[in-house]
Amino acid sequence: MERRHHLHTISVILRELDMRDVGLTRLDYLIGEETHLDGADLKQLVHLASLDAMRRAVADGLGAEGALVLQILLLLWKNRIQKRSETPYIIAIRDIDLEMFLDLDEDRVREGLRQLLPFVRVDDLDLYLCGDIELSLEPLLKKDGRLADRLDLVWRTTHARALIEAAMEAEEAIHCYLGQLQERVDPQAGDRLVVLQTWWRQYLSKERFARPYDVLEVRSDLCAFEDQTAELALVHDGFVGLLARADEYGALFSERLQLAPGARLQALRGPCRVRPDRLDRPGRRLEIVR
């Protein structure tokens, strides 16, 4: 009997976790719990989301005191969200700290908190109005569904440009090495050189994107361009290892592409998201969420 109760409890918990996953939105995959982005990539998107939240709140009638309070809360949120969290939209602060940040008296801070109520989610209103402030920015951030589209566009454009720049530099470096083969290659490295030249020809024959690379085209299919640059990186680094002299250090492809690893994962995720039904239930199939 006790074991059955234990299993029922586990089942309920797993159901709740699945329900939480079902509720994930596109915004969650950019700045929320499920994003791969980190560092400068995440900071840029959070900054844009913060500006957008303030713009829409004021346009929807948020008063002067409420706007001042929201400004500080968004600042705290921007600092907090860069640390991984299962509650990425929650902010907690005391009213006395808000007073110090704003240099406002208690009455104006309380008025600002009241003005903010229609725009955020507060689970315990009594505590909130008594100064123990905990709120969620989720309603404000997710109210405008187009925010996720705008953030996605900014990130994809930035990432596409970085990929294109690194790819062009790598291809130019390979052409440079190919032009210096006779004077640089070690006679003992003939077999390795044949392999690299074969890889290079194969890379050129399988290219999916025409030169000069177009940002809009690359942005529309980041997965494909990531695949192409991964092949380019293999060829490029092979030539660097074989032909670059120690006194004129040749950069590896990863050094040409100064991006956090999470950015590549985000690009490879593509326009669809695959949500597994918990790994401890292997009988379930993966579900594609568009």
PyMOL commands that set and color helices and strands:
alter all, ss='L'
color gray80, all
select helices_A, chain A and resi 2-22+26-29+39-59+64-81+95-102+106-119+125-129+138-142+146-179+181-184+187-205+215-220+222-243+253-256+261-269
alter helices_A, ss='H'
color red, helices_A
select strands_A, chain A and resi 90-94+132-136+273-275+287-289
alter strands_A, ss='S'
color yellow, strands_A
deselect
rebuild
show_as cartoon
